[in-house]
């Protein structure tokens, strides 16, 4: 019995340490996100030339419309070029794209990745650009998006992340995906910028000094999660990442549970891979150089995703409540109050982070599918082996609105 008690108590300490810290972490940055970010003054008045890079793999159903929308910016037309990086597109799609005033770069790889596509395209289009703006094949920019990005560069930033919002909320999983992204925007982008840390990158709707991006990407060969590897390299070099809460990019949200599961498996796999690769360098940078930004990003690689955090903290808190009713109180080394506080912090963090427009009947109905989303995420943890070594494509398609 003593051995069992020691094992149970050790597991208790590990769990409250991991989930307790994660609860405090999301609460602190979610609370910070309630405040405004202090903006820099513009130090230049310059209009830069943008390369709008849109890589796509078998995205025939959406790419033509995305390309057409990308050409509608209020920014001077001679100062931005839309570049479609076409991997495995149908000939009919390529013909339609060729009729638009943009550039089409066809690429083909034995194993396709976004980083390979971007690197190949930049070799072909040359260096006559000031800014590389990266979009996904389903992204649509608001019409003054490039203007806002250019203004941030005039404030002295080399890397800028825009605010990705949902293009669609037509299914319960799409609503959950939209809310999840807004929670991450609030905590890991706006909240971090309020306290002076860098914004997290998302993978699209982001802009970089062109030469800086091209030379940095040359050393990035990730199969999945290229933005995570890029972000870690930037923060190790103390490059500040700005976030523009008012620069909007529409992004298609996953509509089906199987797509949700595949997407999360890819993200989780990338996180664990990069945590293992960068933990020791991150700790060294923190202790020897005080690089909090870099170590903070390394911690994010091992922190629980928000759905898992909410689900597991809820389950463990409920388990403690029941055990305190039926089990001898001296068996558990961690008082239940610690879990009750963790649960409260997570709930408050989510309440602070979810935009007002999502407090609706549709959201309530979507919340009923949270247990399914939680189980899909939990099961994904047991299917990560090899996921970082192969390309997992998230298929986009025509959105049927409600």
C-alpha positions in Angstrom: 0.0 0.0 0.0 2.9 2.4 0.8 4.4 1.8 -2.7 1.0 2.5 -4.3 0.6 5.6 -2.3 4.0 6.9 -3.2 3.3 6.3 -6.9 -0.1 7.9 -6.8 1.3 10.9 -4.9 4.2 11.3 -7.3 1.7 11.3 -10.2 -0.4 13.9 -8.4 2.5 16.2 -8.1 3.5 15.8 -11.7 0.0 16.5 -12.9 -0.6 19.5 -10.8 2.8 20.9 -11.7 2.1 20.5 -15.4 -1.5 21.5 -15.6 -1.4 23.9 -12.7 1.4 25.9 -14.4 -0.4 25.7 -17.8 -3.6 27.1 -16.1 -1.7 30.0 -14.6 0.1 30.7 -17.9 -3.0 30.9 -20.0 -4.8 33.0 -17.4 -2.0 35.6 -17.1 -1.7 36.1 -20.8 -5.5 36.0 -21.4 -5.9 38.7 -18.7 -3.1 40.7 -20.4 -5.0 40.4 -23.7 -7.8 42.5 -22.3 -5.6 45.6 -22.5 -4.2 47.6 -25.4 -0.8 47.0 -27.0 1.5 50.0 -26.9 2.3 50.9 -30.5 5.5 52.2 -31.9 5.7 55.4 -33.9 6.5 55.2 -37.6 10.2 55.9 -38.1 9.9 55.7 -41.9 7.4 56.7 -44.6 8.1 54.1 -47.3 6.0 51.9 -49.5 7.7 48.5 -50.0 7.3 46.0 -52.7 5.5 42.8 -51.6 5.7 39.3 -52.9 2.4 37.7 -51.8 3.4 34.0 -51.8 0.5 31.5 -51.8 1.6 27.9 -51.8 -1.0 25.2 -52.5 -1.1 21.5 -52.8 -4.0 20.1 -54.8 -6.1 23.2 -53.9 -8.0 23.4 -57.2 -11.4 24.0 -55.5 -10.4 27.3 -53.8 -7.2 28.7 -55.3 -8.7 30.6 -58.3 -11.1 32.6 -56.0 -8.3 33.2 -53.5 -6.0 34.5 -56.3 -8.8 36.8 -57.6 -9.4 38.2 -54.1 -5.7 38.7 -53.5 -5.5 41.1 -56.5 -8.1 43.5 -54.9 -5.8 45.2 -52.4 -5.9 49.0 -52.0 -2.1 49.0 -52.0 -0.5 50.3 -55.3 -0.7 47.4 -57.8 2.8 48.0 -59.0 4.1 47.4 -55.5 2.8 43.9 -54.9 2.9 40.7 -56.9 0.7 37.7 -56.2 2.7 34.5 -56.7 0.7 31.2 -56.7 3.0 28.2 -56.0 1.2 25.4 -57.6 1.9 21.8 -56.5 -0.1 19.1 -58.2 -2.8 21.4 -59.7 -5.1 20.3 -62.5 -4.3 21.8 -65.9 -7.7 23.5 -66.1 -6.9 25.3 -62.8 -3.5 26.4 -64.1 -5.1 27.7 -67.3 -7.5 29.9 -65.2 -4.6 31.2 -63.1 -2.5 32.1 -66.1 -5.3 34.4 -67.3 -5.0 36.5 -64.2 -2.4 39.3 -63.7 -0.2 37.2 -61.3 2.7 34.8 -61.4 2.3 31.0 -61.3 5.2 28.9 -60.2 4.7 25.2 -60.7 6.6 22.9 -58.3 6.8 19.2 -57.8 8.5 17.2 -55.1 8.7 13.5 -54.2 7.6 14.6 -50.7 5.7 17.9 -50.8 6.1 20.4 -48.0 5.2 24.1 -47.6 8.8 25.0 -46.8 10.1 23.3 -50.0 7.5 25.1 -52.1 8.4 28.5 -50.6 12.1 28.0 -51.0 11.8 26.8 -54.6 9.5 29.8 -55.5 11.9 32.4 -54.0 14.8 30.9 -56.0 12.7 31.4 -59.2 11.2 34.9 -58.6 14.5 36.5 -57.5 15.1 39.2 -55.0 13.3 42.3 -56.3 11.0 42.5 -53.3 11.1 44.1 -49.8 8.5 42.0 -48.0 7.4 38.3 -48.3 3.8 37.9 -47.3 2.7 34.3 -46.8 -0.9 33.1 -47.2 -2.5 29.7 -47.2 -4.4 28.6 -50.3 -7.7 29.3 -48.7 -6.8 32.7 -47.2 -8.5 36.0 -48.2 -7.0 39.3 -47.1 -9.1 42.3 -46.2 -8.6 44.9 -48.9 -6.2 47.1 -46.9 -4.2 44.3 -45.3 -1.0 45.1 -47.2 -1.3 48.8 -46.2 -1.5 47.8 -42.5 1.5 45.4 -42.8 3.5 48.1 -44.6 2.8 50.5 -41.7 4.1 48.0 -39.2 7.3 47.8 -41.2 7.5 51.5 -41.1 7.5 51.2 -37.3 10.7 49.1 -37.5 9.4 45.5 -37.4 10.9 42.8 -39.6 8.3 40.2 -38.9 4.5 40.8 -38.6 1.6 38.4 -37.9 -1.9 39.4 -39.0 -5.1 38.5 -37.3 -6.6 35.3 -38.9 -10.3 35.0 -38.4 -12.9 32.4 -39.5 -14.1 32.4 -43.1 -16.9 30.0 -42.2 -18.8 28.8 -39.1 -21.1 26.5 -40.9 -20.6 23.4 -38.7 -20.1 22.7 -35.0 -16.4 21.8 -35.6 -15.9 24.9 -37.7 -17.3 27.0 -34.8 -15.0 25.2 -32.3 -12.0 25.7 -34.7 -12.9 29.4 -35.1 -13.1 29.9 -31.3 -9.9 28.0 -30.7 -8.0 30.3 -33.1 -9.5 33.4 -31.5 -8.4 32.1 -28.0 -4.9 31.5 -29.4 -4.9 35.0 -31.0 -5.9 36.5 -27.7 -3.4 34.6 -25.5 -0.4 33.9 -27.7 -0.5 37.0 -29.9 -2.2 40.0 -28.3 -1.6 39.0 -24.7 2.1 38.4 -25.4 2.5 41.7 -27.2 0.8 43.6 -24.3 3.5 42.4 -21.9 6.3 43.0 -24.4 6.9 39.4 -25.7 6.7 38.4 -29.3 3.5 37.2 -31.0 3.2 33.6 -32.0 3.2 32.9 -35.8 0.3 31.0 -37.3 1.7 29.8 -40.6 -0.2 32.3 -42.8 -1.2 35.9 -42.8 2.3 36.7 -41.9 4.9 39.0 -43.4 8.7 39.1 -43.3 11.6 41.3 -44.5 12.1 39.5 -47.9 15.9 39.0 -47.7 15.6 38.0 -44.0 12.9 35.5 -44.8 14.6 34.0 -47.8 17.9 33.5 -46.0 16.3 32.1 -42.8 13.9 29.8 -44.7 16.9 28.3 -46.6 17.8 26.6 -43.3 14.2 25.5 -42.6 13.3 22.0 -44.0 10.4 21.1 -41.8 7.9 18.5 -43.1 5.1 19.8 -40.7 5.0 23.0 -38.6 7.5 25.0 -40.6 6.2 28.2 -38.9 7.2 26.7 -35.5 10.8 26.1 -36.7 11.0 29.5 -38.3 9.6 31.1 -35.1 12.1 29.4 -32.8 15.0 30.5 -35.1 13.7 34.1 -35.1 13.3 34.3 -31.3 16.7 32.7 -30.7 18.1 35.6 -32.7 16.0 38.1 -30.6 13.9 39.2 -33.6 10.7 40.7 -32.3 7.4 39.4 -33.9 4.6 42.0 -34.1 0.9 41.2 -34.1 -1.7 43.4 -35.8 -5.1 42.7 -34.3 -6.8 44.9 -36.8 -5.2 43.4 -40.0 -7.7 40.6 -40.9 -7.2 37.5 -43.0 -10.1 35.1 -43.6 -9.2 31.5 -43.0 -11.3 28.4 -43.8 -12.0 26.4 -40.6 -12.2 22.6 -40.6 -15.8 21.3 -41.0 -15.4 17.6 -40.3 -14.1 15.6 -37.3 -11.7 13.6 -39.4 -10.0 16.7 -40.8 -9.9 18.2 -37.3 -8.2 15.1 -36.0 -5.6 15.0 -38.8 -4.8 18.7 -38.5 -4.3 18.5 -34.7 -2.2 15.4 -35.0 0.1 17.3 -37.3 0.3 20.2 -34.9 0.9 18.1 -31.8 3.6 16.1 -33.6 5.5 19.3 -34.6 5.2 20.7 -31.1 6.8 17.7 -29.4 9.5 17.4 -32.0 10.6 21.0 -31.6 10.4 20.9 -27.8 12.8 18.0 -27.8 15.1 19.8 -30.2 15.1 23.2 -28.6 14.6 22.6 -24.8 18.3 22.6 -23.9 19.2 25.5 -26.2 16.2 27.4 -24.9 17.2 26.8 -21.2 20.8 27.9 -22.0 19.6 31.1 -23.7 17.4 31.9 -20.7 20.0 31.3 -18.1 23.0 32.8 -19.9 21.5 35.6 -22.0 18.1 36.3 -20.4 16.3 35.4 -23.7 12.8 35.1 -22.2 11.1 35.3 -25.6 12.9 32.2 -26.9 12.4 30.1 -23.7 8.7 31.1 -23.6 8.3 29.8 -27.1 10.0 26.5 -26.2 7.6 26.1 -23.3 4.7 26.6 -25.7 5.9 23.5 -27.6 5.2 21.3 -24.6 2.2 23.1 -23.1 -1.2 21.3 -23.5 -3.4 22.4 -26.4 -6.4 24.4 -25.1 -9.0 21.7 -25.8 -6.8 19.1 -23.9 -6.1 21.6 -21.1 -9.8 22.3 -20.6 -10.8 18.7 -20.9 -8.2 17.1 -18.7 -8.3 19.8 -16.0 -12.1 19.3 -15.9 -11.8 15.5 -15.7 -9.2 15.6 -13.0 -11.0 18.3 -11.0 -14.2 16.2 -11.1 -12.2 13.1 -10.1 -10.8 14.9 -7.1 -14.2 16.1 -6.1 -15.6 12.5 -6.2 -12.5 11.0 -4.4 -12.8 13.5 -1.6 -16.3 12.2 -1.1 -15.6 8.5 -1.1 -11.8 8.1 -0.3 -9.8 8.7 2.9 -8.6 12.3 2.8 -5.1 11.4 3.9 -4.5 9.2 0.8 -4.1 12.2 -1.6 -1.1 14.5 -1.1 -2.5 17.4 -3.3 -5.5 19.1 -1.7 -8.5 19.3 -4.1 -8.5 23.2 -3.8 -5.4 23.3 -6.1 -7.4 21.6 -8.9 -10.5 23.8 -8.2 -8.3 26.9 -8.6 -6.7 25.5 -11.8 -10.1 24.8 -13.2 -11.3 28.3 -12.4 -8.3 29.9 -14.0 -8.8 28.0 -17.2 -12.5 28.9 -17.4 -11.7 32.6 -16.7 -8.9 32.5 -19.4 -11.4 31.2 -21.9 -14.1 33.7 -20.9 -11.6 36.6 -21.4 -10.4 35.2 -24.7 -13.6 34.3 -26.6 -14.9 37.2 -28.6 -18.4 38.5 -27.8 -19.9 37.4 -31.2 -19.4 33.8 -30.3 -21.7 34.0 -27.3 -24.6 32.6 -29.2 -27.0 29.7 -29.6 -24.9 28.2 -32.4 -21.8 28.3 -30.1 -23.8 26.6 -27.3 -24.7 23.8 -29.7 -21.1 23.5 -30.8 -19.9 23.2 -27.2 -21.9 20.0 -27.0 -19.4 18.5 -29.4 -16.5 19.5 -27.2 -16.3 16.0 -25.6 -15.8 14.6 -29.1 -13.1 17.1 -29.9 -11.4 16.4 -26.6 -11.4 12.6 -27.4 -10.0 13.2 -30.9 -7.2 15.3 -29.4 -6.5 12.8 -26.7 -6.4 9.9 -29.2 -4.1 11.9 -31.4 -1.5 11.8 -28.7 -1.2 8.0 -29.3 -0.8 8.4 -33.1 2.0 10.9 -33.3 4.8 8.4 -34.2 6.1 9.3 -37.6 3.6 12.2 -38.1 6.4 14.7 -38.3 8.1 12.7 -41.1 5.3 12.8 -43.6 3.2 15.6 -45.2 -0.4 15.6 -43.8 -2.5 17.7 -46.1 -5.6 19.6 -44.9 -8.0 19.6 -47.8 -10.0 22.8 -48.4 -13.1 23.0 -50.4 -16.3 24.9 -51.2 -18.0 26.2 -48.1 -21.7 25.9 -47.8 -23.0 28.6 -45.5 -25.8 28.1 -43.1 
